[in-house]
Amino acid sequence: MATIVSTNAMQVQTNEKNSAGVQNGLKQRIIIKLKVFRSKKTGGWYSAFLCLVNQGLATLAFFGVGVNLVLFLVRVLGQDNATAANNVSKWTGTVYLCSLLGAFISDSYWGRFLTSAIFQLILLLGLVIMSVTSWIFLIKPEGCGDGILNCVPPSPLGTALFYLAIYLVALGYGGHQPTIATFGSDQFDEANPKEKISRAAYFGYFYFALNAGSLISNTILVYYEDGGKWTLGFWASTAAALLGLFIFLLGTPGYKYVKSFGNPLPRVAQVFVAAVRKWRVANVEGEELYEVDGSESSIKGTRKILHSNDFKKLDNAAIVTEEDRQRPAFNPWRLCTITQVEEAKCIIRMCPIWLCTIMYSVIFTQMASLFVEQGEVMDATIGHFRLPAASMSAFDICSVLTCTFLYRFMVVPLAGKLNGNPKGLTELQRMGVGLIIGMLSMIAAGVTEIYRLKHVIPGKEASSLSIFWQIPQYILVGASEVFMYVGQLEFFNGQAPDGIKSLGSSLCMASMSLGNYVSSMLVNMVMTITARGERHGWIPENLNNGHIDRFYFLLFGLALVDLFAFVVFAKWYKGIQHEGSDESCTKDGEKESQVFDKV
């Protein structure tokens, strides 16, 4: 009996050991798997590529609505040319204004991944409402709005749903674009020299992806929409947005995530309040200003910014007074760190440069309004085929795609050998070149209009001049985008402090927003001044009675004044300097000053 008990006890012990061994083995395998997972590199070009594809599809969806919107308003909703052009400008301006909202939420609260996903859902919702509304309420009879068959006047409900849809599209795309731009750049480590180069290249490819997506909209979708198949075009845009969201979520495990840094508005406000409170305190040297210990700044997750000597009065916010020392804890509304002060300085320094980009956006927005209306009254026939006027923007897109690669693989190496800058041209130099090329596009558009008026067919609104005369103005606008908008993306994202990177990217879109509003204001002012008495004005319903060539030349003159201001502010600008950054990167401001001195 004792032997049996002993044997059973030994079997129990053996089973316990085997069980423990299995558990330990399983535990070891889990630990190994976790180590492998943790050591697995996140980010890099694969993750960035998914962001690029997502951006291309989202842009395809957006421009599936936007590229022909001016004609939809005229043909389907029955608006006149000036009203339609103004409504498109206001809508486009709202799109880009929403970029500020998306960037703010991204940097402050939700983080870039979540913000991008939510705004894509809003974009998708707007496209679904747009498709259903046009199908049920607006396109009556079927196939109307093709320039031949008139649509039945829309009902108030149909019009209300239409405007709800397009402004949801504006909110969704506007909030998504700057967030995905910054999220994609997050996939590269700026501290790694190789990845820093890849990060700079990413912005060029980002704009390439944006234009690749819009190329499909401006060729295939615009063809169907111009033929009266508006609903089909809108559903295709919806499918593209859905596919883009799926691809974006597909990369979730491999993304590199950057946490939000908190609301920057109180941080910036604290600097100004503290500086005003210590306005009469004597200035001290930079070494005596307050900064927290350690490698990170007081803004968690961000790098420290080195002190700069401009805007001296703001430095007062970082002066430690006797009253500050006597307090048990520092009051952030009385004492700020150097990094916090420099964050405010960076915003102030970028503002004049940003304001100078708005005039270029006024030029750019003509491509979606007056260029299309101009093309509508030109000879767009090729044999028995009629080319949609809005599809001429395909030449702009092809110009962007071509110039992106020419700049990347020809201009950068050549300019790098001449000036020693591995980037070829600095961001501010690229923006200046873009503004000049944009001015030339207005000259080309004005000359085209002069010749179009000379070839007007008597008794008709159309002209016998071929629509292909518009090619130079579209190509010039496309070339200017490669320099101006890609330069803006790199400049504002690179010069923005770590805590407001998305906000920096959104400044490019905010420039487009104000450009659209300024364009709408200029159109109203010009029509108010030039359409007095029996005069038709420069931009009348029948363009043959107007002079939009004079409006183009007016934009050239305003841009010329803007160019002089831009050169002055670019010469004055000094770049941000992070603690521990490469010395060569901290002298960008000095290089800009030297270059613009030569100008």
C-alpha positions in Angstrom: 0.0 0.0 0.0 2.8 2.4 0.9 4.6 1.5 -2.4 1.5 2.4 -4.4 1.2 5.8 -2.5 4.9 6.4 -3.1 4.5 5.6 -6.8 1.5 7.8 -7.2 3.3 10.7 -5.4 6.3 10.3 -7.8 3.9 10.4 -10.8 2.3 13.5 -9.4 5.7 15.2 -9.0 6.7 14.1 -12.4 3.5 15.5 -14.0 4.0 18.7 -12.0 7.6 19.0 -13.3 6.5 18.3 -16.9 3.7 20.8 -16.5 6.0 23.4 -15.1 8.5 22.7 -17.9 5.8 23.1 -20.5 4.7 26.4 -18.9 8.3 27.6 -18.7 8.9 26.7 -22.3 5.7 28.5 -23.4 6.7 31.5 -21.3 10.2 31.5 -22.9 8.7 31.3 -26.4 6.3 34.2 -25.6 9.2 36.3 -24.2 11.2 35.6 -27.4 8.3 36.5 -29.6 7.8 39.8 -27.6 11.5 40.6 -27.9 11.3 40.0 -31.7 8.2 42.1 -31.9 9.7 44.9 -29.9 13.0 44.8 -31.8 11.1 44.9 -35.1 11.8 48.2 -36.8 8.8 50.4 -37.2 8.4 53.2 -39.6 10.7 53.6 -42.7 9.8 53.6 -46.3 7.2 50.8 -46.2 5.1 52.7 -43.7 5.7 56.0 -45.5 4.7 54.3 -48.8 1.3 53.4 -47.4 0.8 57.0 -46.4 1.7 58.1 -49.9 -0.8 55.6 -51.5 -3.4 56.8 -49.0 -2.8 60.4 -49.9 -3.0 59.6 -53.6 -6.4 57.9 -53.2 -7.8 60.6 -50.9 -6.7 63.2 -53.4 -8.4 61.3 -56.2 -11.6 61.2 -54.2 -11.4 64.9 -53.3 -10.7 66.2 -56.8 -13.4 63.9 -58.2 -15.7 66.4 -56.6 -13.5 69.6 -56.7 -12.1 69.6 -60.2 -15.4 70.0 -62.0 -17.3 71.7 -59.2 -17.5 75.1 -61.0 -19.2 73.4 -63.9 -21.6 71.5 -61.6 -22.7 74.7 -60.0 -23.3 76.3 -63.4 -24.9 73.4 -65.2 -26.8 71.6 -62.5 -27.5 74.3 -59.9 -27.9 77.0 -62.5 -25.4 79.6 -61.1 -23.7 82.2 -63.2 -20.0 82.2 -63.9 -18.9 84.8 -61.4 -21.1 83.3 -58.6 -19.9 79.8 -59.3 -16.2 80.9 -59.3 -16.7 82.7 -56.0 -18.5 79.7 -54.4 -15.7 77.4 -55.6 -13.1 79.8 -54.1 -14.9 79.9 -50.8 -15.3 76.1 -50.7 -11.7 75.5 -51.6 -10.7 78.1 -49.0 -12.7 76.2 -46.4 -11.0 73.0 -47.3 -7.6 74.4 -46.6 -8.8 76.3 -43.5 -9.9 73.0 -42.0 -6.3 71.9 -42.2 -5.6 74.2 -39.3 -8.3 72.4 -37.2 -6.9 69.0 -38.1 -3.4 70.0 -37.3 -4.3 71.5 -34.0 -6.3 68.5 -32.9 -3.5 66.2 -34.1 -0.7 68.0 -32.2 -2.7 68.7 -29.1 -5.0 65.8 -28.3 -5.6 62.8 -30.6 -2.2 62.3 -32.2 -1.6 62.1 -36.0 -2.8 58.5 -36.6 -6.2 58.8 -34.9 -6.8 62.3 -36.3 -6.1 61.2 -39.9 -8.4 58.1 -39.5 -11.3 60.2 -38.1 -11.1 62.9 -40.8 -11.0 60.2 -43.5 -14.2 58.9 -42.1 -15.7 62.4 -42.4 -14.5 62.6 -46.0 -16.1 59.3 -46.8 -19.4 60.4 -45.2 -19.5 63.5 -47.2 -18.8 61.6 -50.5 -21.6 59.1 -49.7 -24.1 62.0 -49.1 -22.9 63.7 -52.2 -23.4 60.6 -54.4 -26.8 59.8 -53.0 -28.0 63.5 -53.2 -26.9 63.9 -56.8 -28.5 60.6 -57.7 -31.9 61.2 -56.0 -32.4 65.0 -56.0 -30.1 66.8 -58.5 -29.4 64.9 -61.7 -33.0 65.2 -63.1 -33.4 64.1 -65.9 -30.7 61.5 -66.0 -27.7 62.6 -68.0 -28.4 66.3 -67.6 -25.6 68.8 -66.8 -23.6 67.8 -69.9 -23.7 71.3 -71.4 -26.5 70.3 -73.7 -29.4 68.9 -71.6 -30.5 71.2 -68.8 -31.3 70.0 -65.4 -34.5 70.6 -63.5 -34.0 73.4 -61.0 -33.0 71.8 -57.7 -35.3 71.6 -54.7 -34.3 73.4 -51.5 -33.7 70.0 -49.8 -31.4 68.8 -52.6 -29.4 72.1 -52.5 -29.1 71.9 -48.7 -27.9 68.3 -48.8 -25.5 69.2 -51.6 -23.9 72.0 -49.6 -23.8 69.8 -46.5 -22.0 67.1 -48.5 -19.3 69.3 -50.1 -18.5 71.0 -46.8 -18.2 67.6 -45.1 -15.7 66.7 -47.9 -13.9 70.0 -47.2 -13.7 69.2 -43.5 -12.6 65.7 -44.0 -9.9 66.3 -46.7 -8.7 69.5 -45.1 -8.2 67.9 -41.7 -6.6 64.8 -43.2 -4.0 66.2 -45.6 -1.6 68.0 -43.2 -1.9 65.2 -40.7 -1.0 62.5 -43.1 1.9 64.6 -44.4 3.4 64.9 -40.9 2.5 61.3 -40.0 4.4 60.1 -43.0 7.5 62.2 -42.2 7.3 60.8 -38.6 8.3 57.4 -40.1 11.8 58.7 -40.5 14.2 59.5 -37.6 15.4 63.1 -38.0 18.4 62.3 -35.8 19.6 59.7 -38.3 21.5 61.3 -41.2 20.3 58.8 -43.8 16.7 58.9 -42.6 16.9 62.7 -42.5 17.7 62.7 -46.2 14.8 60.2 -46.8 12.5 62.5 -44.8 13.3 65.5 -47.1 12.7 63.3 -50.1 9.4 62.1 -48.7 7.8 65.6 -49.1 8.6 65.6 -52.8 7.1 62.2 -53.2 4.1 63.3 -51.1 3.3 66.0 -53.6 4.0 63.5 -56.4 1.4 61.1 -54.9 -1.1 64.0 -54.5 -0.8 64.9 -58.1 -0.8 61.3 -59.3 -4.2 60.9 -57.6 -5.6 64.1 -59.0 -4.4 63.1 -62.5 -7.0 60.3 -62.6 -9.7 62.7 -61.4 -8.7 65.3 -64.0 -8.7 62.8 -66.9 -11.0 59.9 -66.4 -13.5 61.1 -63.8 -13.8 64.6 -65.3 -14.6 63.0 -68.7 -17.6 61.1 -67.3 -18.8 64.1 -65.2 -18.5 66.4 -68.2 -20.7 64.0 -70.1 -23.5 64.2 -67.5 -22.5 61.1 -65.5 -21.9 63.1 -62.4 -23.2 60.4 -60.0 -20.9 57.8 -61.4 -17.9 60.1 -60.9 -19.0 60.8 -57.3 -19.4 57.1 -56.5 -15.9 56.4 -58.0 -14.6 59.1 -55.6 -16.3 57.4 -52.7 -14.7 54.0 -53.6 -11.3 55.6 -53.8 -11.7 57.2 -50.3 -12.8 53.8 -48.9 -9.9 52.0 -50.4 -7.5 54.7 -49.2 -8.8 54.3 -45.6 -8.4 50.5 -45.8 -4.8 50.8 -47.0 -4.0 53.3 -44.2 -5.4 51.0 -41.5 -3.6 48.1 -43.0 -0.2 49.5 -41.9 -1.3 50.0 -38.3 1.1 47.4 -36.7 4.2 48.8 -38.5 3.7 52.6 -38.1 6.0 54.7 -35.9 3.7 56.7 -33.6 4.3 60.2 -32.1 2.2 61.1 -29.1 0.4 64.4 -28.9 2.2 67.2 -27.1 -0.7 69.1 -25.5 -2.4 72.3 -26.5 0.3 74.8 -27.8 -2.0 77.8 -27.3 -1.5 78.1 -23.5 2.2 77.5 -23.9 2.6 80.4 -26.4 0.2 82.6 -24.4 2.3 82.0 -21.2 5.3 83.4 -23.0 3.6 86.7 -23.9 2.0 87.0 -20.5 5.2 86.4 -18.6 7.1 88.7 -20.9 4.6 91.5 -20.3 4.8 91.0 -16.6 8.6 91.3 -16.7 8.7 94.0 -19.3 10.8 96.3 -17.3 13.2 93.7 -16.0 16.8 94.2 -17.4 17.8 91.8 -20.1 20.4 89.1 -19.2 22.6 86.8 -21.3 21.2 83.6 -22.8 23.2 81.4 -20.4 21.3 83.0 -17.5 17.8 82.2 -18.8 15.7 79.5 -17.3 15.7 75.9 -18.8 14.9 72.5 -17.3 17.7 70.0 -16.8 18.0 66.9 -19.0 18.0 66.2 -22.7 14.3 66.8 -23.1 12.5 70.1 -22.8 9.6 70.9 -20.5 7.3 70.0 -23.4 7.4 66.2 -23.0 8.7 64.3 -26.0 10.3 67.4 -27.7 13.8 68.5 -28.2 15.2 71.6 -26.6 15.6 74.7 -28.8 18.7 76.8 -28.5 18.4 80.5 -27.6 18.3 83.1 -30.4 19.1 86.8 -30.0 16.1 88.3 -31.8 12.9 89.4 -30.1 14.8 90.2 -26.9 11.8 91.3 -24.9 10.3 87.8 -25.2 13.4 86.5 -23.4 12.2 88.3 -20.3 9.7 85.5 -19.9 12.6 83.1 -19.1 14.4 85.5 -16.6 14.4 84.1 -13.1 13.6 87.0 -10.7 13.9 87.1 -6.9 10.1 86.8 -6.7 10.3 83.5 -8.8 12.9 82.1 -6.4 10.8 82.8 -3.4 7.8 80.8 -4.7 7.6 77.2 -3.7 6.9 76.2 -7.4 7.5 78.1 -10.6 4.3 79.7 -12.1 4.3 79.0 -15.8 2.5 82.3 -16.4 5.4 84.1 -14.8 8.4 82.0 -15.8 8.9 80.0 -19.1 11.7 77.9 -20.3 14.0 78.9 -23.2 12.5 76.3 -25.4 9.0 77.6 -24.7 10.1 81.1 -25.6 11.9 80.0 -28.7 8.7 78.1 -29.8 6.9 81.4 -29.7 9.7 83.1 -31.6 9.6 80.4 -34.3 5.9 81.1 -34.9 6.6 84.9 -35.2 9.5 84.4 -37.6 7.5 82.1 -39.9 4.4 84.4 -40.1 5.9 87.0 -42.6 7.1 84.2 -44.9 3.7 82.5 -44.7 1.9 85.7 -45.5 4.0 86.2 -48.6 2.9 82.8 -49.9 -0.8 83.8 -50.0 -0.4 85.8 -53.2 1.0 82.7 -55.0 -2.1 80.8 -53.8 -4.3 83.4 -55.4 -2.5 82.6 -58.7 -2.9 78.9 -58.1 -6.6 79.0 -57.5 -7.3 80.5 -60.9 -6.6 77.0 -62.3 -9.8 75.7 -60.7 -12.0 78.6 -61.7 -11.1 81.1 -64.4 -8.9 78.7 -66.3 -11.8 76.3 -66.6 -14.3 79.1 -67.6 -11.8 80.3 -70.2 -11.4 76.8 -71.6 -15.1 76.4 -71.8 -15.4 79.1 -74.5 -12.5 77.8 -76.6 -12.4 75.2 -79.3 -12.0 71.9 -77.4 -12.8 69.5 -80.2 -10.4 66.8 -81.5 -12.2 65.3 -84.5 -15.6 64.2 -83.1 -14.3 64.2 -79.5 -14.8 67.2 -77.2 -12.2 67.6 -74.5 -13.6 68.8 -71.1 -12.2 72.1 -70.1 -11.4 70.9 -66.6 -9.3 68.0 -68.0 -6.7 70.5 -69.2 -5.4 70.5 -65.6 -3.9 67.1 -66.6 -1.1 69.2 -68.2 -0.5 70.9 -64.8 -0.3 67.5 -63.1 2.0 66.0 -65.8 4.2 69.1 -65.3 4.3 68.5 -61.6 5.2 64.8 -62.0 7.8 65.6 -64.6 9.4 68.5 -62.7 9.4 66.6 -59.4 11.8 64.0 -60.9 13.8 66.6 -62.9 14.3 68.6 -59.7 15.2 65.5 -57.7 17.6 63.9 -60.1 19.0 66.8 -62.1 18.6 70.2 -60.3 19.5 68.9 -56.8 22.8 67.3 -57.9 23.8 70.2 -60.1 22.9 72.9 -57.6 24.6 70.8 -54.9 27.9 70.9 -56.7 27.6 74.6 -57.3 26.6 75.8 -53.8 27.6 72.8 -51.6 24.1 72.3 -50.3 23.0 68.6 -50.5 19.4 69.7 -50.9 20.3 71.7 -54.0 18.3 74.8 -53.2 17.2 75.8 -49.8 13.4 75.8 -49.1 13.2 79.6 -49.3 15.0 79.7 -52.6 12.6 77.2 -54.0 9.7 79.2 -52.8 11.0 82.3 -54.5 11.6 80.5 -57.8 8.0 79.0 -57.5 6.6 82.5 -57.1 8.4 83.8 -60.2 7.2 80.9 -62.4 3.7 81.4 -61.1 3.9 85.1 -62.2 4.9 83.9 -65.7 1.8 81.7 -65.8 -0.4 84.8 -65.4 1.4 86.4 -68.4 0.8 83.2 -70.4 -2.9 83.1 -69.4 -3.3 86.8 -70.2 -1.7 86.4 -73.7 -3.9 83.4 -74.4 -7.0 85.4 -73.5 -6.0 88.3 -75.8 -5.7 85.9 -78.7 -9.0 84.1 -77.7 -10.9 87.4 -77.9 -9.4 88.0 -81.4 -10.9 84.6 -82.6 -14.4 85.0 -81.2 -17.0 83.6 -83.5 -19.6 86.3 -84.3 -23.0 85.6 -82.6 -21.6 82.9 -80.4 -20.0 82.7 -77.0 -17.3 80.4 -78.2 -13.9 81.2 -79.8 -12.2 79.3 -82.7 -8.9 79.4 -80.8 -7.8 75.9 -79.7 -8.0 75.1 -76.1 -4.5 73.8 -76.3 -3.3 77.4 -76.2 -3.8 77.0 -72.5 -1.1 74.4 -72.2 1.7 76.9 -71.4 -0.2 78.4 -68.5 -1.0 75.0 -67.0 2.6 73.8 -67.4 4.0 76.9 -65.8 1.6 76.6 -62.8 2.6 72.9 -62.4 6.3 73.8 -62.5 5.8 76.5 -59.9 4.0 74.1 -57.6 7.1 71.8 -57.4 9.1 74.7 -56.2 6.6 76.6 -54.1 4.4 74.0 -52.4 7.0 71.3 -51.9 9.3 74.0 -50.6 6.6 75.2 -48.3 5.9 71.7 -46.9 9.6 71.1 -46.2 10.1 74.6 -44.8 7.2 74.9 -42.4 7.5 71.3 -41.3 11.2 71.6 -40.8 11.2 75.0 -39.1 8.2 74.3 -36.8 9.1 73.2 -33.3 8.5 69.5 -32.4 5.3 70.3 -30.5 3.5 71.9 -33.5 4.8 69.9 -36.6 1.4 69.2 -38.0 0.5 72.9 -37.5 3.6 73.7 -39.5 2.5 71.4 -42.4 -1.0 72.9 -42.3 0.4 76.4 -42.9 0.9 75.4 -46.6 -2.8 74.5 -46.9 -3.8 77.6 -44.8 -2.0 79.7 -47.4 -4.1 78.1 -50.1 -7.2 78.8 -48.0 -6.6 82.5 -47.7 -5.5 82.6 -51.3 -8.9 81.4 -52.3 -10.6 83.9 -50.1 -8.4 86.7 -51.4 -9.1 85.6 -55.0 -12.9 85.8 -54.3 -12.5 89.2 -52.8 -10.4 90.4 -55.8 -13.1 89.1 -58.2 -15.8 91.0 -56.3 -13.7 94.2 -56.1 -12.9 94.1 -59.8 -16.5 93.5 -60.9 -17.7 96.3 -58.6 -15.2 98.7 -60.1 -15.3 97.6 -63.7 -19.0 96.8 -64.2 -20.4 100.3 -63.7 -23.1 101.7 -65.9 -23.5 99.8 -69.1 -20.0 98.2 -68.9 -19.9 94.4 -68.6 -16.8 94.4 -66.4 -13.7 92.2 -66.7 -15.4 88.9 -65.7 -19.0 88.9 -67.0 -21.4 86.1 -67.7 -20.3 86.1 -71.4 -16.5 86.2 -71.3 -16.4 87.6 -74.8 -17.7 90.9 -73.4 -15.1 91.0 -70.7 -11.3 91.2 -70.2 -10.1 88.5 -67.9 -6.7 89.1 -69.5 -6.5 92.4 -67.5 -7.4 90.4 -64.3 -4.5 88.0 -65.0 -2.1 91.0 -65.6 -3.4 92.5 -62.3 -2.4 89.3 -60.5 1.0 89.5 -62.1 1.5 93.0 -60.7 0.4 92.1 -57.2 2.6 89.1 -57.2 5.6 91.2 -58.3 5.1 93.4 -55.2 4.7 90.3 -53.1 8.0 88.9 -54.5 10.0 92.0 -53.3 8.4 91.6 -49.8 9.3 87.9 -49.8 13.0 88.6 -50.7 13.2 91.0 -47.8 11.7 88.6 -45.2 13.7 85.6 -46.6 16.9 87.7 -46.1 15.8 88.5 -42.5 14.8 84.9 -41.6 16.9 82.8 -39.2 16.3 79.1 -38.9 15.4 77.1 -35.8 18.4 75.5 -33.9 17.8 72.4 -31.8 20.2 71.3 -29.0 22.6 68.8 -30.4 21.7 69.4 -34.0 24.2 69.4 -36.8 26.0 72.7 -37.0 25.5 72.8 -40.8 21.7 72.7 -40.3 21.8 75.7 -37.9 23.1 78.1 -40.4 20.3 78.0 -42.9 19.3 81.5 -42.0 22.8 82.8 -42.7 22.8 81.1 -46.1 19.5 82.5 -47.0 20.7 86.0 -46.1 23.8 85.6 -48.3 21.8 84.3 -51.3 19.2 87.0 -51.1 22.0 89.7 -50.7 23.2 88.6 -54.1 19.6 88.9 -55.5 
